[in-house]
Amino acid sequence: YDEGNFIQTNSDNAIYNFTTGQPNNFRMANLRDGDFNLFIMSLTMDEILHELEDPRMNIFFRPTGNDANIFQGFLNGPDASQTSISIADYSLAGTIFRENTGQLDANYMTTWETHLCLAEAALKGYISADAADLYEQGVAQAFEYWQTEMPADYLIKGAANFDTSNGLEQIITQKWLANIVNAYEGWIEYRRTGFPELKTISA
């Protein structure tokens, strides 16, 4: 860290560039319509994005089929034999995962993940650095990666404003959000830290 020998900008990311058409488009783009409609925003994701007032909602997901102004998540784990829902009541995965995969990258290691890892290291005293500054750099880079303009007050007000008392949860939550295309990473972070707090699955 002291030598600055780490990924500094999104142009240095270790990624794979998907194409819009076959054979190198994102795998979800090749699913049948029926299968694709199973990819609904979780209620956990819904609540976190709404609490953060996070505009990446519009990239990650689509409004409900019934109302173009509403995004709505669904509680994971329902008993399919006992549950009947209307897909139009919930938000499906965004067009970047389906029709426009040429805009999508598969992330192996990125500058935003690197800076959020460093923020955690600083928070825990492993490196001598400002955890808040590294966190803010990581979040800003994640917005850039997801081609979304970050609101000017995003890091100043509300749940995204860094607070050392719950800094680890904030760092991991931002990493979890930005890793939406790499779900294994999100699951590993949850298993490692317990963040973000996932909702209990439907009984």
C-alpha positions in Angstrom: 0.0 0.0 0.0 2.8 2.5 0.9 4.4 2.0 -2.5 1.0 2.5 -4.3 1.5 -0.8 -6.0 -2.2 -1.7 -6.5 -5.0 -1.1 -8.9 -5.7 2.6 -8.9 -8.3 3.3 -11.6 -11.1 1.5 -13.4 -8.9 1.5 -16.6 -6.6 -0.9 -14.7 -9.3 -3.4 -13.7 -8.9 -7.1 -14.4 -12.1 -7.7 -16.3 -13.6 -9.5 -19.2 -15.5 -7.4 -21.7 -18.8 -9.0 -22.7 -20.3 -8.4 -26.1 -23.9 -7.6 -26.9 -24.3 -10.7 -29.2 -23.1 -14.3 -29.0 -20.9 -16.0 -28.4 -19.3 -13.7 -25.8 -22.4 -12.1 -24.2 -23.3 -12.4 -20.6 -24.7 -15.8 -19.8 -28.1 -14.5 -18.6 -28.7 -13.0 -22.0 -29.1 -16.5 -23.4 -31.7 -17.7 -21.0 -35.2 -18.3 -22.2 -37.8 -15.7 -21.3 -39.4 -17.9 -18.7 -36.0 -18.6 -17.0 -35.0 -15.0 -17.1 -38.2 -14.0 -15.3 -37.0 -15.9 -12.3 -34.3 -13.3 -11.7 -36.2 -11.0 -9.4 -34.7 -8.4 -7.1 -34.5 -9.7 -3.5 -36.2 -7.8 -0.7 -32.8 -7.4 0.9 -31.4 -5.7 -2.1 -34.6 -3.6 -2.5 -34.4 -2.3 1.1 -30.7 -1.5 1.0 -30.9 0.4 -2.3 -33.9 2.3 -1.2 -32.3 3.2 2.2 -29.2 4.5 0.4 -31.3 6.3 -2.3 -29.0 4.6 -4.7 -29.5 5.3 -8.4 -27.8 2.1 -9.4 -31.2 0.6 -8.8 -32.0 1.7 -12.4 -29.0 -0.2 -13.7 -29.3 -3.4 -11.7 -33.0 -3.8 -12.1 -36.1 -2.7 -14.0 -39.3 -1.1 -12.6 -42.2 -3.4 -12.1 -44.2 -4.4 -15.1 -47.3 -2.8 -13.5 -45.8 0.5 -12.7 -42.7 2.1 -14.4 -42.1 4.3 -11.3 -41.9 1.5 -8.7 -39.1 -0.9 -8.0 -40.1 -3.9 -5.8 -38.1 -6.8 -4.3 -39.3 -10.3 -3.4 -38.5 -12.2 -0.2 -36.2 -15.1 -1.1 -37.1 -18.7 -0.5 -40.8 -19.1 -1.0 -42.3 -22.6 -1.3 -43.1 -22.6 -5.0 -45.8 -25.2 -4.5 -47.6 -22.9 -2.1 -46.9 -19.5 -3.6 -48.5 -17.8 -6.6 -47.1 -14.4 -7.6 -47.4 -12.1 -10.6 -44.0 -11.3 -12.1 -45.4 -7.9 -13.1 -45.5 -6.9 -9.4 -41.7 -7.2 -9.0 -38.5 -5.9 -10.5 -36.5 -8.1 -12.9 -32.8 -7.9 -13.6 -31.7 -4.8 -15.6 -31.2 -4.6 -19.3 -27.4 -4.5 -18.8 -27.7 -8.2 -17.9 -30.0 -9.1 -20.8 -30.3 -6.9 -23.9 -27.3 -4.7 -23.5 -24.5 -7.0 -22.2 -21.9 -5.2 -24.3 -22.0 -2.5 -21.5 -21.2 -5.1 -18.9 -17.8 -6.3 -17.6 -17.0 -9.5 -15.7 -14.9 -8.3 -12.7 -12.0 -10.4 -11.5 -10.3 -7.6 -9.5 -11.2 -3.9 -9.7 -10.1 -0.6 -8.3 -13.3 -0.2 -6.3 -12.9 -3.6 -4.7 -9.3 -2.9 -4.0 -10.1 0.4 -2.3 -12.8 -1.1 -0.2 -10.4 -3.9 0.9 -7.9 -1.2 1.8 -10.6 0.7 3.7 -11.3 -2.4 5.8 -7.6 -2.8 6.4 -7.3 0.8 7.5 -10.3 0.5 9.7 -8.7 -2.5 11.4 -5.3 -0.8 11.7 -3.5 -3.1 9.3 -2.3 -0.1 7.2 -1.8 3.5 8.1 -4.4 5.2 6.1 -7.7 7.1 6.3 -10.5 4.4 6.1 -13.2 7.0 5.2 -11.1 8.3 2.3 -10.5 4.9 0.9 -14.1 3.9 1.4 -15.3 7.1 -0.5 -12.8 6.4 -3.3 -14.1 2.8 -3.6 -17.7 3.8 -3.7 -17.1 6.6 -6.3 -15.2 4.1 -8.5 -18.0 1.6 -8.2 -20.5 4.1 -9.5 -18.1 4.8 -12.4 -17.8 1.1 -13.0 -21.6 0.8 -13.2 -21.9 3.8 -15.5 -24.0 5.7 -13.0 -23.6 9.3 -11.9 -23.2 9.3 -8.1 -25.3 12.0 -6.5 -23.3 14.9 -5.1 -24.6 14.2 -1.5 -24.5 10.4 -1.6 -21.5 10.1 0.7 -22.5 13.1 2.8 -26.0 12.2 4.0 -27.8 9.1 5.1 -26.7 5.5 5.2 -23.7 6.0 2.9 -22.0 8.6 5.1 -19.0 6.8 6.6 -19.2 6.2 10.3 -16.4 4.3 12.0 -18.8 2.8 14.5 -20.4 0.7 11.7 -17.8 1.3 9.1 -17.2 -2.4 8.4 -20.9 -2.9 7.6 -20.9 0.1 5.2 -17.7 -1.1 3.5 -19.0 -4.6 3.0 -22.4 -3.5 1.9 -21.0 -1.3 -0.8 -18.7 -4.2 -1.9 -21.8 -6.5 -1.9 -23.7 -4.1 -4.1 -21.0 -3.5 -6.7 -20.3 -7.2 -6.9 -23.8 -8.0 -8.1 -22.4 -9.5 -11.3 -20.1 -11.7 -9.2 -22.4 -13.3 -6.7 -19.8 -15.6 -5.3 -17.9 -12.6 -3.9 -21.0 -11.2 -2.3 -21.7 -14.6 -0.6 -18.1 -14.9 0.6 -18.2 -11.5 2.1 -21.4 -12.3 3.9 -20.0 -15.6 5.2 -16.9 -13.8 6.4 -18.4 -10.7 8.0 -22.2 -11.3 8.4 -22.9 -8.2 6.3 -25.1 -7.1 4.9 -27.8 -8.5 7.1 -29.8 -10.7 4.8 -33.5 -11.1 5.4 -34.7 -14.5 6.7 -36.1 -16.5 3.8 -39.8 -16.9 3.4 -41.3 -19.7 5.6 
